[in-house]
């Protein structure tokens, strides 16, 4: 619900305030993103820590971009340094995120081990007793078909 209220507030603010002052819009947008980030740090939205970690990193990235954009409105000049800072910031955020994820948050999503493909090929292309199929629990001696 907090996210929905924030999204509606940002849309209304974008429609009204941005027309009059880009700098004021940038400051308020940055403040609201930082407020949402603080709320999210306090109350975890998900019960999977790895997902919470990447959500936090994405919020840090959004705050980084909004701060740089607001500063860009204040300072006139070329946009190349700002784009370079945005790309460098995101690269640093992602690399730090991956490094910490490997150490602190192990993967808790496990797959069932699949069937062995060599056994499947042996079953499909061999001639003889087919009772030794994958998962077969019938002993070949008890079958009259293969005598």
Buried (B, 14 or more C-beta within 10 A) or exposed (E): EEEEEBEEBBEEBEEEBBEEEBEBBBBBBBEBBBEBBEEBEEEEEEEEEBEBBBBBBBBBBBBBBBBBBBBBBEEEEEEEEBEEBBEEBBEEBBEEBEEEBEEEBEEEEEEEEEEEEEEEEEBEEEEEEEBBEEEEEEEBEEEEEEE
